[in-house]
């Protein structure tokens, strides 16, 4: 038997995403919150550079953050006083899952860096971070990413929450 190709796994992903829509609860079940919800959680660093380790630099309190997929803002939140944020994506649909599988999603910090450190006022650019599903080992691209995404979708169907985290932030 031939090894699965990315196209075959993408087809499985589309079928799984469609199944999520078909088996998604309706009426009172939906009101009870049984749909699969996407949650993006992380900490915004107050630093310029690339591949910033948020644990080794000060946090960026009260920063505005957005989840952007395919160039479209699909969610947003404000970090708390420790720089931590949670973006509730609500019920995930096939379009959102396909964007994640295609590495088209990222977290973007909308507040200028000068708001957390005045010495960064002259720094041009925006802090952004690609995202991955919690438990993954890298971005969502390629064959391994598709397998991880399918596994997480199925786990999400059972647990009702798909946890998404930003990879290290970079100034772009």
C-alpha positions in Angstrom: 0.0 0.0 0.0 1.4 3.4 -0.9 2.1 6.0 1.7 -0.6 8.7 2.1 0.1 11.9 0.2 -0.6 15.4 1.4 -3.5 15.6 -1.0 -5.0 12.4 0.3 -4.7 13.7 3.9 -6.1 17.0 2.9 -9.1 15.2 1.4 -9.5 13.3 4.8 -9.3 16.7 6.5 -12.0 18.2 4.4 -14.2 15.1 5.0 -13.5 15.4 8.7 -14.3 19.1 8.7 -17.5 18.5 6.8 -18.4 15.7 9.2 -17.9 18.2 12.1 -20.5 20.4 10.4 -22.9 17.5 9.8 -22.7 16.1 13.3 -22.5 19.6 14.9 -25.3 19.9 17.5 -28.4 21.9 16.6 -31.1 23.5 18.7 -30.9 22.8 22.4 -27.6 20.8 22.0 -25.9 23.8 20.4 -27.3 26.1 23.1 -25.7 23.7 25.7 -22.3 24.5 24.1 -21.5 21.1 22.6 -19.9 22.5 19.4 -16.1 22.3 19.1 -14.6 25.7 20.2 -11.2 27.0 19.3 -9.2 28.8 22.0 -6.0 30.7 21.3 -3.9 31.3 24.5 -0.5 32.8 24.9 1.7 35.6 26.4 2.7 38.7 24.4 6.4 39.6 24.8 7.6 43.2 25.1 10.6 42.9 22.9 11.7 43.4 19.3 13.5 40.7 17.3 12.7 37.3 15.8 11.7 34.1 17.5 11.3 35.9 20.8 11.2 33.6 23.8 8.3 35.1 25.8 9.6 33.4 29.0 12.9 35.3 28.8 11.7 38.9 28.2 9.2 41.1 30.0 5.5 40.6 29.2 3.4 43.2 27.2 0.5 44.0 29.5 -2.8 45.2 28.0 -1.7 44.6 24.5 -4.4 44.2 21.8 -4.1 40.9 19.9 -5.9 39.5 16.9 -6.2 36.1 15.3 -5.8 36.6 11.5 -6.5 33.7 9.1 -6.1 34.2 5.3 -5.6 37.9 5.8 -8.9 38.3 7.7 -9.3 39.1 11.4 -11.3 36.2 12.9 -11.0 37.0 16.6 -9.4 39.4 19.1 -8.7 40.0 22.7 -6.8 42.3 25.1 -3.9 40.8 27.1 -4.2 41.1 30.9 -1.7 42.8 33.2 0.7 39.8 32.8 0.6 39.9 29.0 -1.5 36.7 28.9 -4.4 36.5 26.5 -7.2 34.2 25.4 -9.0 34.5 22.1 -12.2 32.5 22.0 -12.7 31.6 18.3 -16.2 30.2 18.9 -17.4 27.2 17.0 -14.8 26.3 14.3 -15.9 25.6 10.8 -14.3 23.9 7.8 -13.0 27.2 6.4 -11.1 27.9 9.6 -9.7 24.4 9.8 -8.5 24.6 6.2 -6.8 28.0 7.0 -5.0 26.4 9.9 -4.0 23.4 7.9 -2.5 25.8 5.2 -0.5 27.8 7.8 -2.6 30.8 7.0 -3.3 31.8 10.6 -1.2 33.9 12.9 -1.6 36.1 16.1 -0.9 39.8 15.5 -0.2 42.3 18.2 -2.1 45.5 17.3 -0.7 47.7 20.1 2.6 49.5 19.3 5.7 48.3 21.2 6.3 51.7 22.6 3.2 51.1 24.8 5.2 48.5 26.8 8.6 50.1 26.6 9.3 53.7 25.6 12.8 52.8 24.3 11.1 50.7 21.6 9.3 53.8 20.1 11.6 53.9 17.1 11.1 50.3 16.3 9.1 49.8 13.1 7.0 46.6 12.6 4.4 44.5 14.1 4.8 41.5 16.5 3.3 38.4 14.9 3.4 34.7 15.6 2.3 31.7 13.6 0.0 29.3 15.5 -0.1 25.6 16.2 -2.5 23.2 17.9 -1.4 22.5 21.5 0.5 19.3 21.6 1.9 19.8 18.1 5.6 20.0 17.4 5.7 22.8 14.8 3.5 24.7 12.4 0.6 23.0 10.8 2.1 22.6 7.3 3.0 19.4 5.5 2.0 15.8 6.0 2.7 15.8 9.8 0.7 18.9 10.3 -2.3 17.5 8.5 -2.1 14.3 10.6 -1.8 16.4 13.8 -4.8 18.6 12.7 -7.0 15.6 12.0 -6.1 14.1 15.4 -6.8 17.3 17.1 -10.2 17.7 15.4 -11.2 14.2 16.4 -10.0 14.9 20.0 -11.8 18.3 19.9 -15.0 16.5 19.0 -14.6 14.4 22.2 -13.3 17.2 24.4 -15.3 20.1 22.7 -12.2 22.5 22.8 -9.4 22.8 20.3 -6.4 24.5 22.0 -4.3 26.7 19.8 -1.1 28.4 20.9 1.2 30.9 19.2 4.8 29.9 18.3 7.5 32.5 19.2 6.6 36.0 18.2 8.8 37.9 15.7 8.8 41.6 14.6 7.8 41.9 10.9 
